């Protein structure tokens, strides 16, 4: 995600980019010429460096997990510093950081969702297999697949939610959001692999799902209306069942699919987001219609 975003930003005239960089990791591929790496060592004060560089910029684009409120805190710090935030509003990030609260909000708005229960309220007759997952986990982090009553754990960590494991295709939508409106960028197919008792996102095919009848645009519109604080790029994870789509979660940030989005769309998605910042308006017409599928292999990485 970082490399793709920096490559896109590097082709926009007039931008100077700084990126915080863990000095234990190689810069592969190298950063674009316009990007200046700010190395962070193991003994460095990350918070102090982040706030210092934030004070010298015009806008910030935080990419971080929602877990433990990390992304929300970064977004609030950008606003507190008087800078332009290239991400969803912190209140929307806080909402999306809770899978359960997000699904409750969407369900109230009439958006079809995967049934979800706080662990204490799990119906005794909920069929197996079941999924248990941290409420504030990012993607598949901490997810466990429970196939039978014999595997059902006697205790679970606080903040665990329980869902039925629905048969269907694992999909995601990439979209732009602004003021309760959305513009679909791509519909993506996800490949989830069982590893032990968990599931891992091992690959995805960006722009693999056409939207000839507009169903995915309508779903993105419904999510935008339910969570009007979403802004810029965000992702919608869902299961396409034989009864239709069921939303799993909202990712209020860049997602793995962004890594191949420019190749799939044929133009620079970061440019769209900077135009949105400048004009406050989404592109006037559908974007996804002419896109081409692009595979992204994640190896052992996941969102």
N, C-alpha and C positions, 0 to 999 in steps of 0.2 A: 504493500500500500504506500509506504513512504517513498520508495523509488519511483513508482508510477506517478504519484502526486508531484514530486520534485521535477520529474521529466516534463510534466504538463506545465507547471509553473515556469520552468526554464525557457519555454517557448513564447511566453507572454512578454512583450516589450515593456520596459520600464520598471520591472520588478527586481527587487533585491531580497533574497531569501536567506534566512538563518534557520538552521535545524539543530536542535539538541541531539547529541550523538553519544551513545555509550562507547567509550573508548576501548572496551574489550572486544567489540565487534568490528569486523572489516567493513569498509564501505564498498560493497560489491552489489550492483555496479557502482562506479564512481558517481558522485553527485554532479549535477549539471554545473556549468561554469558560474551561473548566477547564484548558486547556493553555497553559503559559507557554513561549514560544520562547526558547532560549538561542542568540543569534547567534554564529556562528563566522566570523571574518574570515580573509583570506588569510595574514596575518602572525601570527594567533593560534596558541597552542600547543594544538592539539586534544587531545592526550593529557592535558595538565594540566587542561584544562577538563572533559573527560570524567570523569577520576578525582575531581575536586573535586565535581562534581554527583552522581556515584555515591555519594560518602560521605554525602550528604544525603537519599538516597532510601531507601525500604523494599524496592523491587523494581525490576528493570531488564529491559527488553524490547529486546535488541539486534537490529537489522535491518541486515545487512551481507552482502557476498558471502563465500563460502567461500575464494575465491582467496587464495593467499599466507598462509593461516592467519588471515585477518583476523577472521572470525566466531568461530573457536575462541579466539583471544586475548581478545576482548571478553567471551566467556562465562566464561573463566577469571578475568578480572579481577572480574567480578561476584561470583563465589564467593569469591575471595580477600578481597574487601571485606566479606564476611559478609552479603551481600544476597541476596534471593530472585531466582532466575533464571527468567524467563518464556520459556524456550527449552530446547532439548535439552541434555543433559549435554555438556560439552566433549569427552569421549572419543567420543561419538556424532557430534558435529560434525566432529571430526578424521577419523573413518572416512568419513563421507559426503563430506568434502572431496576424497577420492580416488575418482573414478568407478571405477577399476579395482579397488581394494580393496573398495569397496562391492559391486560385482558379483560378485567372488569370494566374499565373505561370503554374499551372497544365494544364489548358486549352490550353495554347500556346504549351505545350509539347505533346498534343494529349491525355491527360488523361481525361476520361469522368467525368464531375463535375456537381453538382447542379447549375443551373443558379443563379447568384447572382448580385445584383445591389446596388450601393451606393444610399442612399435614394433620392438624388436629381435627379438621373438618372433612377428611377423606371418607366418602361413603363406603360402608363395609362391603357393598355389592359392586363396587367399581371393578370391572373385569380386568383380568391379566391378559397380556403383559401391560405393565404400568411403567411410567417414567418418573423418577424422582430427580430433582434438580435444584440447585440453589436459586432462590428467588432473584438474587442480584448477580447471578453468574453471566458471563459473556459467552454467547454461543453455546457450544457443547461442554464448556468447562464444568466439571463436577457432575455431569449427567450420568445416571445409572439406569440401566434397563433391567426391570424385575419381571421375570417371566412367569413366576408361579408364587402361590401363597407360601410355599416352603422357603423361598428366597426373601420373603418380606422381612425387612429389618425391624427389630424390636424397638430400636431407638434411632432417631434421626437428628441431625444438627438443627438448631433453631434457624428459621428462615428457609426451610425446605418446602417446596411445593410438589404436588403429586398430579400427574396427568395420565390419561389413558394413552397407550401407544397406538396411534391411528395408522391403519394401512393407507398407503398412498405415495405420491411422489413428493420428495422434499424439494421445494422451490424457494426462490427469494426474488424480490423485486427491488431494483435500484431506482430511486426517484429523486427529483428535486422538490422541495417544499418551501412554501412561503405564505404566511397569513391565512392558513386554513385551506390552501389550494395545493395541488400537486401536478407534476409533469413526469410521466413515466419515462425512464431512460432505457431500462432493459429488464426482461424477465429471464431469470437464471435457474438452471438446474443444478442441484447439489448432490454430491455423492457422499453418503455417510457410511462409515465402516465400523463394524463392531470390533472393539478392542477390549478384551476382558469383559467386564460388565458395563462398559461405557460405549458411547458413540463418538466418532471423530469425523469432522469434515475433512476429507482427503482430496477432493477436487471439486471444481464447479465448471459449468459451461455457461459463460456469460452470453446473454442475448440468444439463448436457446429456445425461449418460449415466445412464440409470436402472440400478438394481441390484435388479431384481425377483427374480433367482435367488440373490442374495447373493454373486456371484462377486467383486465388488470389495471387499466387506467381508472376505471370506476372504483376498484378496490383501493387504489392509492388515494383517490379523492376522498373516499369515506374515512380512511385513516387520517388524512390531513384535517378534515372537519372535526374529527373526534379529538385530535391533539394539535390544536392550531399553533402551538409553540415550536413545532418542527420547522426547521429552516435549513436551506442548502441541501446537501446530500444526506440521505438516510436510507436504511434498508428495512425491508419487511420480510421476515421469515415465515413460511407457511407450509402446510401440507395440502396437496390437492387430492382429496378423497373422492370416492364415487358419489358422494353427496355434495361435492363442491369444495371450494377452498376453505381452509380453516387457519387463521393467523396464529402463529406461535409466539412471536415477539417482534418488537421494533428495535432496531439498532440506530440510535441517534448520532451517527458518526460515519466516517468512511468504513466500508466493509471490504472483505477480500475481493469481491467482484470488481471493485474499482481498479484492481491491478490490470484488467484486460478491457476496461470500459472504452478507452480511447480507440483501441484497435477494433473493437466491435462496432462502435458508432461511426468511426471515420472522422471524428473531429475532437477537439480538446474539451473535455468536460469541466476542467478547472476554469476555463475561460467563461463557461456558462455561469459558474457560481460567482465569479468576480463581476460579471455583468448583472447578476441578480443583486449583488451588494450595491452596485452603482445605481441601478434603476428601480429596485424594489419590485420588479415584475418578472414572472416566469416567462420562458419562451412561449410564443403565442400558439404554436402548433405542436402536434405530437412529434416526438423525437425518435421513438424506438422502431418506427415502421421499416426503415431501410437498413437496420443493423444486421451484422453477420455474426454467427456463433464463433466464440473463441474459447478454447479450453485453458483452464488454469489448474496446474497440478500443485498441490500444497505439501506433498510429502508428509512430514510429521508436524506441519504447522496447521493451525486452525484459528478461527476468529476469536 
